Amino acid sequence: HTDSVMCGVSALALKTNAPTVLRNEALTSYPDAKGATVFGSTEKCAPEKAIVANSSAVREWDSNGTVFGYNPSIPGHTAGEFGHNDFYPVVLAAAQVNGNID
């Protein structure tokens, strides 16, 4: 789990395009004192914007949650997973909005 978050933080630290654009948009256009934070900031914004920005940052480097290599013609071959890495920003935002995490 930590690797997904570190992928997101790394993508932002290296100023990759989509995560940086989405993070900046969330912070500047959608402030919300009762919302959630984007990686690397203590400012809160609309939860859905924090989720999109953080998920984009995670996905930039962490491709474990894909189905690359899946081959249904090989019995029992289920290489790859789908999307589990994208869910962590949702949980973080929900916990922040509910006041159960800072």
C-alpha positions as CSV (number, residue, x, y, z in Angstrom):
1,H,0.0,0.0,0.0
2,T,2.8,2.4,0.9
3,D,4.4,1.8,-2.5
4,S,1.3,3.3,-4.2
5,V,1.3,6.4,-2.1
6,M,5.1,6.8,-2.6
7,C,4.6,6.4,-6.4
8,G,2.1,9.3,-6.2
9,V,4.3,11.5,-4.1
10,S,7.2,10.8,-6.4
11,A,5.2,11.6,-9.5
12,L,4.4,15.0,-8.0
13,A,7.9,15.6,-6.8
14,L,9.2,15.1,-10.3
15,K,6.4,17.3,-11.7
16,T,4.9,14.8,-14.1
17,N,2.3,16.4,-16.3
18,A,-1.2,15.1,-15.5
19,P,-0.8,14.7,-11.8
20,T,0.7,18.2,-11.4
21,V,-2.0,19.8,-13.5
22,L,-4.8,18.0,-11.6
23,R,-3.2,18.8,-8.2
24,N,-2.8,22.5,-9.1
25,E,-6.4,22.7,-10.4
26,A,-7.7,21.0,-7.2
27,L,-5.9,23.4,-4.9
28,T,-6.5,26.7,-6.8
29,S,-10.0,26.2,-8.2
30,Y,-11.8,23.9,-5.6
31,P,-10.8,25.0,-2.1
32,D,-13.0,23.4,0.6
33,A,-12.2,23.7,4.3
34,K,-14.2,20.5,5.0
35,G,-12.7,18.6,2.1
36,A,-9.6,16.5,1.7
37,T,-5.9,17.1,0.9
38,V,-3.9,16.3,-2.2
39,F,-0.5,14.6,-1.7
40,G,2.1,17.1,-0.5
41,S,-0.2,19.7,0.7
42,T,-2.0,20.6,3.9
43,E,-4.6,22.7,2.1
44,K,-8.0,21.1,1.7
45,C,-10.0,21.0,-1.5
46,A,-13.1,19.3,-2.8
47,P,-12.8,15.6,-2.0
48,E,-13.6,14.4,-5.5
49,K,-10.8,16.7,-6.9
50,A,-8.4,15.4,-4.3
51,I,-9.3,11.8,-5.3
52,V,-8.7,12.5,-9.0
53,A,-5.5,14.3,-8.4
54,N,-4.1,11.7,-6.0
55,S,-5.3,8.7,-8.2
56,S,-3.6,10.3,-11.2
57,A,-0.4,10.7,-9.3
58,V,-0.5,7.0,-8.1
59,R,-1.3,5.7,-11.6
60,E,1.6,7.7,-13.1
61,W,4.2,5.3,-11.8
62,D,2.3,2.4,-10.2
63,S,1.0,0.1,-12.9
64,N,0.6,-3.0,-10.7
65,G,-3.1,-2.6,-10.9
66,T,-3.3,-3.4,-14.6
67,V,-4.0,-6.6,-16.6
68,F,-0.8,-6.5,-18.5
69,G,0.2,-10.1,-19.2
70,Y,-3.2,-11.6,-18.7
71,N,-3.7,-14.5,-21.1
72,P,-7.1,-16.3,-20.7
73,S,-5.9,-19.2,-22.9
74,I,-3.4,-20.3,-20.2
75,P,-5.3,-22.2,-17.4
76,G,-5.0,-20.5,-14.1
77,H,-3.0,-17.6,-15.6
78,T,-4.3,-14.4,-13.8
79,A,-1.2,-12.1,-14.1
80,G,-2.0,-8.6,-13.2
81,E,-4.7,-7.2,-11.1
82,F,-7.2,-4.4,-11.7
83,G,-7.3,-1.0,-10.1
84,H,-6.6,-1.7,-6.4
85,N,-4.0,1.1,-6.3
86,D,-6.6,3.6,-7.4
87,F,-8.7,3.0,-4.3
88,Y,-6.3,4.3,-1.7
89,P,-6.9,8.0,-2.5
90,V,-10.6,7.4,-2.0
91,V,-10.1,5.9,1.5
92,L,-7.8,8.7,2.4
93,A,-10.3,11.4,1.3
94,A,-13.2,9.7,3.0
95,A,-11.3,9.5,6.3
96,Q,-10.2,13.1,6.1
97,V,-13.8,14.3,5.4
98,N,-15.1,12.2,8.2
99,G,-12.4,13.6,10.6
100,N,-10.8,10.2,11.3
101,I,-7.4,11.1,9.9
102,D,-5.3,14.2,9.5
